[in-house]
């Protein structure tokens, strides 16, 4: 059994490697392949990965390569975790929108749109190579943001793909600790879109414990962690994703960003320090600093999901899948983030109660934006791109959409050949 990680030079990779090593007894992997276009970075990550596997007595072999065709050849599953343009592009995504009085963020709003434009064509090219060379029936697990949009593009193109995000599993672990129970006993009524979801029940052994989390000191603590007013949580009767702060407290976040609060700058510094640590030939485990990088529990979620897809253990996961009638009020082709039991046939979503109007309306608006974002990424059509930004609740105004689009396209010119070609054709 061969499993490939595209974007294996990511600083997340050592954690992912540990996740697979821990499951060696239930997921018999003969070969783990790390692929990346950055050979120097890949050498550093690969060195640490080998030391981690050796310490854990992993029976398979690890291969590192810059050759995509060889990396995916015969693979049973391929995880995609890449960032087109690197952290430098992320910094633009987070800062450029502020010039127009808009929120800057790497997965949502105009910054997330720019990332989608850069990313969708690249991931689809990789998926086409997987289709040609991987094992028949191979699974693609996408952790590349914006996960919902990228997964939508993969599924629209007919690929056997599942989207994965760490938000739900992070909530599961945190809420289990707060309730004093084992995470495996906790089930979340988690539903919505990627980075736009709500938890409407937290059941432990079949008993919903959400009401006690939304009262008294527990409510205030949750509100502070989510950066959302406690009153909003009471009104919703639910726990919103961390990313809903950007929708519920937009102006507050824009003010903070203008004062110099951008995550990309911190990540750049953390990554530089992590790579220096990884290069230490005596290091044979993931360092504690990795927890500050973000993506907590990603390795656990990813390795467990791949295990379910390849062994059919039927375990419970939180994944991004085609809607197909699951969330009332959304088209079947929309990609939603929900709980599912997973086996070799793929995810089997748990039924979802209808979303209340205040949630459904926002989900419908963002779904419309995501539909147009995929089309814009594939066509390079500026009109479609403007329509996408107008549909995005964090932009909305046509004049702003036109101005910010011009600026985003110029800043990302090197990564958007489709838009450059359409511009040349118009001229």
C-alpha positions as CSV (number, residue, x, y, z in Angstrom):
1,X,0.0,0.0,0.0
2,X,1.4,3.4,-1.1
3,X,0.3,6.7,0.3
4,X,1.5,10.0,-1.2
5,X,1.5,13.5,0.3
6,X,1.6,16.2,-2.3
7,X,3.0,19.3,-0.5
8,X,5.2,17.1,1.6
9,X,7.6,20.0,2.3
10,X,4.9,21.5,4.6
11,X,5.9,22.1,8.2
12,X,2.7,20.2,9.0
13,X,4.2,17.0,7.5
14,X,6.1,15.7,10.6
15,X,2.8,15.6,12.5
16,X,1.2,13.7,9.7
17,X,4.0,11.2,9.6
18,X,3.5,10.5,13.3
19,X,-0.2,10.0,12.6
20,X,0.6,7.3,10.0
21,X,3.3,5.7,12.2
22,X,0.8,5.4,15.1
23,X,-1.6,3.5,12.8
24,X,0.9,1.0,11.4
25,X,-0.8,-1.9,13.0
26,X,-4.2,-1.1,11.4
27,X,-3.0,0.6,8.1
28,X,-0.3,-1.5,6.6
29,X,1.6,1.1,4.5
30,X,4.5,-0.2,2.5
31,X,5.6,3.2,1.2
32,X,5.0,6.8,2.3
33,X,5.9,9.3,-0.4
34,X,6.5,13.0,0.2
35,X,6.4,15.1,-2.9
36,X,7.2,18.8,-3.1
37,X,8.5,21.2,-5.8
38,X,10.9,22.7,-3.3
39,X,13.8,20.2,-3.2
40,X,15.7,22.0,-0.4
41,X,12.8,22.2,1.9
42,X,11.7,18.6,1.1
43,X,15.2,17.4,2.1
44,X,14.8,19.0,5.6
45,X,11.3,17.6,6.1
46,X,12.2,14.2,4.7
47,X,15.2,13.9,7.0
48,X,13.0,14.5,10.1
49,X,10.3,12.2,8.8
50,X,12.8,9.4,8.4
51,X,14.0,9.9,12.0
52,X,10.5,9.9,13.3
53,X,9.6,6.7,11.5
54,X,12.9,5.0,12.6
55,X,12.2,5.9,16.3
56,X,8.7,4.4,16.0
57,X,9.9,1.3,14.2
58,X,7.8,2.0,11.1
59,X,8.0,-1.1,8.9
60,X,7.5,0.7,5.5
61,X,9.8,2.9,3.6
62,X,9.8,6.7,3.1
63,X,10.5,8.2,-0.3
64,X,11.0,11.9,-1.1
65,X,10.7,13.2,-4.7
66,X,10.1,16.3,-6.8
67,X,8.6,14.1,-9.6
68,X,4.8,14.2,-9.3
69,X,4.2,11.3,-11.8
70,X,6.5,9.0,-9.8
71,X,5.1,10.2,-6.5
72,X,1.5,9.3,-7.3
73,X,2.2,6.2,-9.5
74,X,0.3,3.3,-7.9
75,X,-0.8,5.2,-4.9
76,X,-3.9,4.1,-2.9
77,X,-4.5,7.5,-1.5
78,X,-3.0,11.0,-2.1
79,X,-3.2,13.8,0.4
80,X,-2.9,17.3,-1.1
81,X,-1.7,20.0,1.3
82,X,-0.1,22.8,-0.7
83,X,0.0,26.6,-0.8
84,X,0.5,28.1,-4.2
85,X,2.7,31.2,-3.8
86,X,3.8,30.2,-0.3
87,X,3.5,32.4,2.8
88,X,4.4,35.5,0.7
89,X,1.1,35.1,-1.2
90,X,-0.7,34.6,2.0
91,X,0.6,37.9,3.4
92,X,-0.8,39.6,0.3
93,X,-4.2,37.9,0.8
94,X,-4.3,39.1,4.4
95,X,-3.1,42.7,3.8
96,X,-4.2,43.9,0.4
97,X,-8.0,43.9,1.1
98,X,-7.4,46.3,4.0
99,X,-6.5,49.0,1.5
100,X,-10.1,48.9,0.4
101,X,-11.6,48.8,3.9
102,X,-12.2,45.1,3.5
103,X,-11.3,42.2,5.7
104,X,-8.1,40.4,4.9
105,X,-8.0,36.6,5.5
106,X,-6.4,33.7,3.7
107,X,-9.5,31.5,3.2
108,X,-12.5,33.8,3.2
109,X,-13.4,37.2,1.8
110,X,-11.3,38.7,-1.1
111,X,-8.1,37.1,0.2
112,X,-9.6,33.7,0.2
113,X,-10.9,34.3,-3.3
114,X,-7.4,35.1,-4.5
115,X,-6.2,31.9,-3.0
116,X,-8.9,29.9,-4.7
117,X,-8.0,31.4,-8.1
118,X,-4.4,30.4,-7.6
119,X,-5.1,27.0,-6.2
120,X,-8.0,25.4,-8.0
121,X,-6.1,25.0,-11.4
122,X,-3.0,23.6,-9.7
123,X,-4.9,21.0,-7.7
124,X,-6.9,19.9,-10.7
125,X,-3.7,19.4,-12.7
126,X,-2.4,17.3,-9.8
127,X,-5.7,15.4,-9.7
128,X,-5.5,14.7,-13.4
129,X,-2.0,13.1,-12.9
130,X,-3.5,11.0,-10.0
131,X,-6.3,9.8,-12.3
132,X,-3.7,8.7,-14.9
133,X,-1.2,7.0,-12.6
134,X,-2.6,6.1,-9.2
135,X,-4.2,2.8,-8.3
136,X,-7.8,2.4,-9.7
137,X,-10.2,3.8,-7.1
138,X,-7.5,5.8,-5.3
139,X,-8.8,8.5,-3.0
140,X,-7.8,12.1,-2.9
141,X,-7.9,13.8,0.5
142,X,-7.8,17.6,0.2
143,X,-6.5,19.6,3.1
144,X,-5.6,22.5,0.8
145,X,-7.5,25.7,1.5
146,X,-10.0,27.0,0.7
147,X,-11.1,23.4,1.3
148,X,-14.7,23.7,0.3
149,X,-14.0,25.4,-3.0
150,X,-11.1,23.1,-3.9
151,X,-13.2,20.0,-3.0
152,X,-16.0,21.4,-5.1
153,X,-13.7,21.7,-8.1
154,X,-12.4,18.2,-7.6
155,X,-15.8,16.6,-7.4
156,X,-17.2,18.7,-10.3
157,X,-14.3,17.2,-12.3
158,X,-15.3,13.7,-11.3
159,X,-12.5,12.9,-9.0
160,X,-12.8,10.5,-6.0
161,X,-12.2,13.1,-3.4
162,X,-13.0,14.1,0.2
163,X,-12.2,17.5,1.8
164,X,-10.8,17.6,5.3
165,X,-10.5,20.4,7.8
166,X,-9.2,20.3,11.4
167,X,-11.8,22.7,12.9
168,X,-14.4,20.0,13.9
169,X,-11.9,17.6,15.4
170,X,-10.3,20.5,17.3
171,X,-13.7,21.4,18.8
172,X,-14.3,17.8,19.6
173,X,-11.1,17.5,21.6
174,X,-11.5,20.8,23.3
175,X,-15.1,20.3,24.3
176,X,-14.4,16.7,25.5
177,X,-11.7,18.1,27.8
178,X,-14.1,20.8,29.1
179,X,-16.8,18.2,29.8
180,X,-14.3,15.8,31.4
181,X,-14.8,13.0,29.0
182,X,-13.0,11.0,26.3
183,X,-13.1,12.6,22.8
184,X,-14.3,9.3,21.3
185,X,-17.6,9.6,23.3
186,X,-18.3,13.0,21.9
187,X,-20.4,13.5,18.8
188,X,-20.9,17.0,17.3
189,X,-23.9,18.2,15.4
190,X,-21.5,20.0,13.1
191,X,-22.9,21.3,9.8
192,X,-22.5,24.1,7.3
193,X,-19.7,24.9,4.9
194,X,-16.0,24.6,5.4
195,X,-15.0,27.5,7.7
196,X,-18.7,28.5,7.9
197,X,-20.2,25.9,10.2
198,X,-22.0,25.6,13.5
199,X,-22.2,23.0,16.2
200,X,-25.8,22.6,17.3
201,X,-25.4,19.6,19.6
202,X,-22.6,18.1,21.6
203,X,-23.7,14.6,22.6
204,X,-21.9,12.4,25.1
205,X,-23.2,8.9,25.2
206,X,-26.4,10.2,23.5
207,X,-27.0,13.1,26.0
208,X,-26.8,16.6,24.5
209,X,-24.4,18.6,26.7
210,X,-24.6,21.8,24.6
211,X,-27.0,23.6,26.9
212,X,-24.6,23.6,29.8
213,X,-21.8,25.0,27.5
214,X,-24.0,27.9,26.6
215,X,-24.7,29.1,30.1
216,X,-22.7,30.8,32.9
217,X,-18.9,30.9,33.0
218,X,-18.7,28.2,30.3
219,X,-20.5,30.5,27.8
220,X,-18.2,33.5,28.6
221,X,-15.2,31.3,28.1
222,X,-16.4,30.0,24.8
223,X,-17.3,33.5,23.6
224,X,-13.8,34.8,24.5
225,X,-12.1,31.9,22.7
226,X,-14.3,32.4,19.6
227,X,-14.0,36.2,19.7
228,X,-17.8,36.4,19.3
229,X,-20.2,38.1,21.8
230,X,-21.7,35.8,24.4
231,X,-25.1,37.2,23.4
232,X,-24.6,36.0,19.8
233,X,-24.0,32.4,21.1
234,X,-27.1,32.6,23.2
235,X,-29.2,33.8,20.3
236,X,-27.8,31.2,18.0
237,X,-28.1,28.4,20.5
238,X,-25.0,27.0,18.8
239,X,-21.2,27.1,18.8
240,X,-20.0,28.8,15.6
241,X,-16.7,28.0,13.8
242,X,-13.8,30.3,14.7
243,X,-14.1,31.7,11.2
244,X,-17.6,33.1,11.8
245,X,-15.9,35.8,13.8
246,X,-15.0,37.4,10.5
247,X,-18.7,37.5,9.6
248,X,-20.2,38.4,12.9
249,X,-17.5,41.0,13.9
250,X,-16.3,42.2,10.6
251,X,-15.6,45.8,11.4
252,X,-13.9,44.9,14.7
253,X,-11.5,42.6,12.9
254,X,-10.7,45.1,10.1
255,X,-9.8,47.7,12.8
256,X,-7.5,45.1,14.4
257,X,-5.9,44.3,11.1
258,X,-5.2,47.9,10.3
259,X,-3.5,48.1,13.7
260,X,-1.1,45.4,12.5
261,X,-2.6,42.1,13.4
262,X,-2.0,39.6,10.6
263,X,-1.5,35.9,11.1
264,X,0.8,35.5,8.1
265,X,3.6,37.5,9.7
266,X,3.5,35.2,12.7
267,X,3.4,32.1,10.6
268,X,6.4,33.2,8.6
269,X,8.5,33.6,11.8
270,X,7.2,30.3,13.2
271,X,8.0,28.4,9.9
272,X,11.5,29.8,9.8
273,X,12.1,28.6,13.4
274,X,10.5,25.2,12.7
275,X,12.7,24.5,9.7
276,X,15.8,25.3,11.7
277,X,14.6,22.8,14.3
278,X,13.8,20.2,11.7
279,X,17.3,20.4,10.3
280,X,18.8,19.3,13.6
281,X,20.0,15.7,12.9
282,X,19.3,14.7,16.5
283,X,15.6,15.7,16.4
284,X,13.3,12.6,16.0
285,X,9.9,13.9,17.0
286,X,7.7,16.9,16.2
287,X,8.7,19.9,18.3
288,X,6.2,21.6,20.6
289,X,6.5,24.8,18.5
290,X,4.5,23.0,15.8
291,X,1.4,23.5,17.8
292,X,1.7,27.3,17.3
293,X,1.7,26.8,13.5
294,X,-2.0,26.0,13.5
295,X,-3.8,22.9,12.1
296,X,-4.0,21.2,15.5
297,X,-5.1,17.6,15.3
298,X,-4.7,17.6,11.5
299,X,-2.5,14.6,11.5
300,X,-5.0,12.7,13.7
301,X,-7.9,13.6,11.4
302,X,-6.0,12.9,8.2
303,X,-4.4,9.6,9.2
304,X,-7.7,8.4,10.7
305,X,-9.7,9.4,7.5
306,X,-7.3,7.7,5.2
307,X,-7.4,4.6,7.4
308,X,-11.2,4.5,7.1
309,X,-11.1,5.0,3.4
310,X,-8.6,2.2,2.8
311,X,-9.7,-0.3,5.5
312,X,-13.4,0.4,5.7
313,X,-13.5,0.6,9.5
314,X,-16.7,2.8,9.4
315,X,-15.3,5.4,11.9
316,X,-16.9,8.7,12.5
317,X,-15.3,11.8,10.8
318,X,-16.1,15.4,9.9
319,X,-15.6,15.9,6.2
320,X,-16.4,18.0,3.1
321,X,-18.7,16.2,0.7
322,X,-21.3,16.8,-2.0
323,X,-24.5,18.0,-0.5
324,X,-26.9,15.7,-2.4
325,X,-30.0,16.8,-0.4
326,X,-28.3,16.7,3.0
327,X,-28.7,20.4,3.8
328,X,-32.1,21.6,2.8
329,X,-32.0,24.8,0.8
330,X,-28.7,24.2,-0.9
331,X,-28.1,22.7,-4.4
332,X,-27.1,19.1,-4.6
333,X,-23.7,20.0,-6.1
334,X,-22.7,22.3,-3.2
335,X,-20.0,21.0,-0.9
336,X,-20.9,20.9,2.7
337,X,-19.0,20.1,5.9
338,X,-20.8,17.5,8.0
339,X,-20.4,14.4,10.2
340,X,-20.1,11.1,8.4
341,X,-19.3,7.4,8.9
342,X,-16.6,6.4,6.5
343,X,-15.7,3.1,4.8
344,X,-14.1,2.1,1.5
345,X,-17.1,3.4,-0.4
346,X,-16.5,6.8,1.1
347,X,-18.3,9.1,3.5
348,X,-21.9,8.2,4.6
349,X,-23.2,11.5,6.0
350,X,-25.2,11.6,9.2
351,X,-28.7,13.3,8.6
352,X,-28.6,17.0,9.3
353,X,-31.6,18.9,10.8
354,X,-32.6,22.0,8.7
355,X,-30.5,25.1,9.4
356,X,-32.4,28.0,10.9
357,X,-32.9,31.1,8.7
358,X,-30.0,33.1,10.1
359,X,-27.6,30.2,9.3
360,X,-29.1,29.1,6.1
361,X,-29.1,32.6,4.5
362,X,-25.4,33.0,5.1
363,X,-24.6,29.5,3.9
364,X,-26.7,30.1,0.7
365,X,-24.8,33.4,0.0
366,X,-21.4,31.8,0.5
367,X,-22.4,28.8,-1.6
368,X,-23.3,31.1,-4.5
369,X,-19.9,32.8,-4.1
370,X,-18.1,29.5,-4.1
371,X,-19.9,28.4,-7.2
372,X,-18.8,31.5,-9.0
373,X,-15.3,31.3,-7.5
374,X,-14.8,27.8,-9.1
375,X,-16.0,29.1,-12.4
376,X,-13.7,32.1,-12.3
377,X,-10.7,30.0,-11.4
378,X,-11.3,27.6,-14.3
379,X,-12.1,30.2,-16.9
380,X,-10.1,33.3,-16.0
381,X,-13.2,35.3,-16.8
382,X,-13.0,38.7,-15.1
383,X,-16.8,39.3,-15.2
384,X,-17.4,36.0,-13.4
385,X,-14.7,37.0,-10.9
386,X,-16.4,40.3,-10.2
387,X,-19.8,38.5,-9.8
388,X,-18.1,36.1,-7.3
389,X,-16.9,39.0,-5.2
390,X,-20.3,40.8,-5.3
391,X,-21.8,37.5,-4.1
392,X,-19.3,37.3,-1.2
393,X,-20.9,38.7,2.0
394,X,-17.6,40.2,3.0
395,X,-17.4,42.3,-0.2
396,X,-20.9,42.8,-1.7
397,X,-20.5,46.3,-3.2
398,X,-19.9,46.2,-7.0
399,X,-17.5,49.2,-7.0
400,X,-15.4,47.6,-4.3
401,X,-15.5,44.3,-6.0
402,X,-14.1,45.8,-9.3
403,X,-11.3,47.7,-7.5
404,X,-10.2,44.9,-5.3
405,X,-10.3,42.4,-8.1
406,X,-8.0,44.5,-10.3
407,X,-5.5,44.8,-7.3
408,X,-5.7,41.1,-6.5
409,X,-5.1,40.0,-10.1
410,X,-2.1,42.3,-10.4
411,X,-0.6,41.1,-7.2
412,X,-1.1,37.5,-8.2
413,X,-0.2,37.9,-11.9
414,X,2.6,35.2,-11.8
415,X,0.1,32.6,-10.4
416,X,-2.9,33.4,-12.6
417,X,-2.0,32.5,-16.3
418,X,-5.7,32.1,-17.2
419,X,-6.5,35.7,-16.3
420,X,-3.3,36.9,-18.0
421,X,-4.4,35.0,-21.2
422,X,-7.9,36.5,-21.0
423,X,-6.5,40.0,-20.6
424,X,-4.3,39.5,-23.6
425,X,-7.3,38.3,-25.6
426,X,-9.4,41.3,-24.6
427,X,-6.6,43.6,-25.7
